[in-house]
Structures are given as structure tokens and as C-alpha cells.
Amino acid sequence: MFLAESSIQLVPDGTLLLHLLLIGVMVAVLNRTLLKPINKILADRENLVSSKMTEAQSIIADAEQKLEEYNLTLREARTEGYHLLEKERAAALKQKEEKVRAAKDEITKSVANEVESLHQQEARVRQELEVQAASIGDLISSQVLRRN
């Protein structure tokens, strides 16, 4: 009997319905006052994060496009610079060849003038030597023959 008196009664009564009703009211109040604003804040944060991610991806794509354009422009500028450098080098080489050719022409003319001058001097000296040889020959023959 002692066991029967201290046992828990598991039969539902009117207080159970009251407790269920109070729990329902508390859930509704909590939903309105706490969970709904928190869910709204979480949804707003999720929207903000997704919009920032979209914006960041757009900025990254724009940066990659600008980097690609920069590299293309840089390659074009280098190519143009190499072409300009090659053009200047060719012009300088042509100018150098013209100067060398002009110097060679001038040297050739100068050498030709000097050779011509030497030929003229040689002819004069030959004439003078012939005249001197004739006079020396006359002198030697007059002394050998002892005549005046």
C-alpha cells in the first residue's frame, strides 16, 4: 500500500491542457518578439553577404579584365618599341655606311691625286736626271778625251 500511495498519477486532467495552452502562447510570443526579428536580421545579413559577394566577384572580374588589357597594351608597346629601335638601328647603320662610303671616296680621290702628283714629279725628276746625265756624260767624255 505504501507503494500505491506514493506512485505518480499519469492520468491527464485539466491542468495539462492549461500547460499546453501556456506553452503555445509562449511559443507565439517568442516567435513574434525574439525569433522573427532574429530571422529577419539573419535574412538581411545573408542578402548583404550575397550582394557583397556578387559585387566582389564583379570587381575581381573587372580587375582581371583590366590586367589583361594592361598586359596586352604592354606587349603592344614593347613590340612598337622594338620596331622603333630596329628602325633607328637600321637608320644609324645606313648613315654609318654612307659616312664610310663618303670617307672611302674621299680617300680614293686623295690617293688618286697624290698618285697623279707623284707621276708628275717622277716625270720632272726623270727629265732633270736625263739633263744632268747628259751634262755629266759630256763632262766625263771631255775629261776622258781631255777636251773642253
Beta strands, then each sheet from edge to edge (+ up, - down):
end
